[in-house]
């Protein structure tokens, strides 16, 4: 069957694209579009053309599989230029998502009609690229320049009704069912009239002055944290506003080609595919997950409340268990606050918010979980407490209910042994804040059944999170690597660095925050509990740094106590270096007989990366992770490793030798 076909409605031609699953702009689609515009331009029976797509979406972008292959004609810029130059009006009927090259095709059309739920965007920056088929040139001629800069440099799709979409659509249909009729109506209104001038023939809309450009581009540069493509995208929009159109097109294409060859783009393409690979687990291929509608959450602290909010936002009912009535009330208010924040950001409407709050309940009695399909434990990181929780769950839950622990480090096999049927236990390690972070480590015990494991992956997908399989070990994938490079950071503290030196180097590397800033945010008491638990089995010959323990003994647990590795003003989360901490570090070096020496940012970065890679290789060798790319995704999604670097294992493989 042809991927591009034509249907006539009176004197209006509908050009259909049907290239499942997302109508990607493969060579066959490009050739079909070019053939269609040539044929229809010469057909006197055709007065206007509607471009529409079969399936669930408009053209969702280029075929990324073609990126590393020799270019095949016709090239997308030529196809779009030919549509723009057509003698008859072309109307794009947009539904689902029109992204990247798909949106550029729509920009090449003379009019755009959208489904009210349609989204458009130029997400090429997420692949280390910029639009390469005229997107940076045409978009600022349709919407204000500041909007165009934001869209091409940020890559976020925008909805048809969002303010950021100002000027992009000629009309928005009343409903999805009415989209084609709305496009046909516009086509008939333009029938017999010459096609209007394409966007590339218009002047940009009110470009800013020099100060305005500097402000726009500097904001992009700051947010990019070392990634090249967002800045290049913003500069391409500036070219579109200031240069002749032919030079702007040539400049855009030149930037696109150069960026495609960079290590950053190769890294981001690796991440694109790696993120889609994590859910491919041979052990659960073809296995039906258990149905999950009602959930329980044990513990209403920061993590438990976040998990509860996450479940509610996905349309699940939640019963939250706490130790006493006062704590239950406080936990329910905490969850309600998270839901209110989502409502305030426009992620939930009034009716949805009310429904979620109705679906939330709290109790001190575990018997309230009797009809739950799945229960997630999120109590303090102590093995005895967790085993006690699971023993109680074993008494009150249905035999087919899935039981999950959110432990960050503990042995899930030992936790599972607290119940009669350990096959129904797995780990679901969420990352804080749980309702925001995209990663869930799905921990497979030695005894977990395939359908329970499949349920964990299905739940993560329902929560719009990326699941990564891990086997049982101390810290699983992410926290095990964190522990390894945290040791190196501790060694560097004793050897001459200060927390601010290490954190600054990590931010320069592209991390959103440094290790010690992150520890203060999460709470130093969590790591302290782990270290005390490990003390009995720690190798006495292993170098052990006591600085963090000393801070905890002083009650410095981070932001929640106003002091940790840094100090914090009341009501502020801004870290300030603390002379007390520096004094403790220097005294510890002196007591250990260590002569302190300065570390450069490059030395700090190299030492941290080496630690990540070394531990990652051990994790692979031991079978804790399925594949190296899974480790990369854990570090990117859970710990802020810059996507544009591809992850530690990608870097090690690409630059080895």
Secondary structure, DSSP 8 states (H G I E B T S, - for coil): --SEEEEEETTEEEEEE--TTTT-B-HHHHHHHHHHHHHHHT-TT--EEEEEESTT-S---B-GGGTTS---SS-HHHHHHHHHT-SSEEEEEE-SEEETHHHHHHHHSSEEEE-TT-EEE-GGGGGT----SSHHHHGGGTS-HHHHHHHHHH---EETTSGGGTTT-SEE-SSGGGHHHHHHHHHHHHTTS-----GGGS--SS---HHHHHHHHHHHHHHHTT-HHHHHHHHHHHHHHHS-HHHHHHHHHHHHHHHHTSHHHHHHHHHHHHHHHTT--GGGTT-------EEEEE--SHHHHHHHHHHHHTT-EEEEE-SSHHHHHHHHHHHHHHHHHHHHTTSS-HHHHHHHHHTEEEES-GGGGTT-SEEEE---S-HHHHHHHHHHHHHHS-TT-EEEE--SSS-HHHHHTTSS-GGGEEEEEE-SSTTT--EEEEEE-SS--HHHHHHHHHHHHHTT-EEEEEESSTTTTHHHHHHHHHHHHHHHHHHT--HHHHHHHHHHHT-SS-HHHHHHHH-HHHHHHHHHHHGGGS-TTS----HHHHHHHTT--BGGGTBSSEE--TT----EE-HHHHHHHHHHHHHTT-------HHHHHHHHHHHHHHHHHHHHHTTSBS-HHHHHHHHHHHH---GGGT-HHHHHHHS--
